[in-house]
Amino acid sequence: MAEARIRRGGTARLSSAKGRVNAGKSGGGRGRALKRQSSLDRLVEMLPVSEATLQRMASWAIVGIFGAIVIAIAIFMGLPGMARQQAADIAARAGFEVDKVEVRGVERMDELPVYNIALGQVDRSMLSLDLPRVRSEMLKLGWVKDARISRRLPDTLVVDIVERDPVAVWQHNGQLHLIDVSGVVLQSVSASAMPDLPLVVGPNANRQTAGLNRLMENAPALKPMLAGATWVGNRRWDLRFQSGETLSLPEGDKDSAGALVNFARMDGVNRLLGRGIVKFDMRDPDRFVLRLPQGKVEEKPVDDGTKDVAAATPGEEG
């Protein structure tokens, strides 16, 4: 009985050992499997979020991708534009449509072109009105230096205009045009309705108006007496004074300014203007030529001795 127990015990121990070996083998397989899974687990554990959170994030990512695809298809088919147009139509029917235009800052220009631009838009809904486009159309008007466009609900478009200042009348090809200091043509004028502004004559004379203003700043006493100026040969000025005389200046900003300053000084000492002299020619820096009317003798003005003074009758060139 005891031996049988020993045998059974041995059998039991052998079975247990074999089971342990088999368990070890099978356990080793599970261990390797667990080891392969633990690499991913460790990677997940390194993230600062839980596994449940990752699952929710993945779900939302899928939803987001799907939504982006839907939006892309809608844009491709033009649905947002259709929706905006529908909203604009609804707003217009509700009274949010441009019905009034308030123009500010206009003193000289005709307001009608401003109204035509503001009320001539294809889409006048207050929601869809293209304000930058309206402004760009306003800036094409000659008088408009700058413009600011704004909405005032429910139905008013406010236009603030900054006008250009006219400084001269430009005569070219038999036409008279009002221009600003930069030479921009503001509007046409008739000879019978010319404003009290200097007349500039010649091709491209309008583009030289700023230079003419700078030139006259060198002789402020003569500036109010200027009646007009001719841009000669696209290189120099002939000035015409209200008393009827013409002053021919040399080329170049520096030389013309120096000649004008010298002429202003001599006029202040000897009263050259208003004495019936037809023309003063200062193109030659070494000579001061006076052209006298036919048959009239004038006493020659005296300068500071730096120039020779000569008198010429009509037909002579200085």
Salt bridges, closest charged atoms under 4 A:
GLU3 OE2 - ARG7 NH2 3.15
GLU102 OE2 - ARG104 NE 2.93
GLU102 OE1 - ARG152 NH2 2.59
GLU137 OE2 - LYS140 NZ 3.34
ASP146 OD1 - ARG135 NH2 2.74
ASP160 OD1 - ARG104 NH1 3.73
ASP160 OD2 - ARG148 NH2 3.08
GLU163 OE1 - ARG108 NH1 3.83
ASP165 OD1 - ARG108 NH1 3.57
ASP180 OD2 - ARG164 NH1 3.16
GLU217 OE2 - LYS223 NZ 2.61
ASP238 OD1 - ARG236 NH1 2.62
GLU251 OE2 - ARG235 NE 2.75
ASP281 OD2 - ARG283 NH2 2.62
GLU298 OE1 - ARG275 NH2 3.98
GLU298 OE2 - LYS296 NZ 3.49
ASP304 OD2 - ARG265 NH2 3.63
GLU317 OE1 - ARG291 NH2 3.93
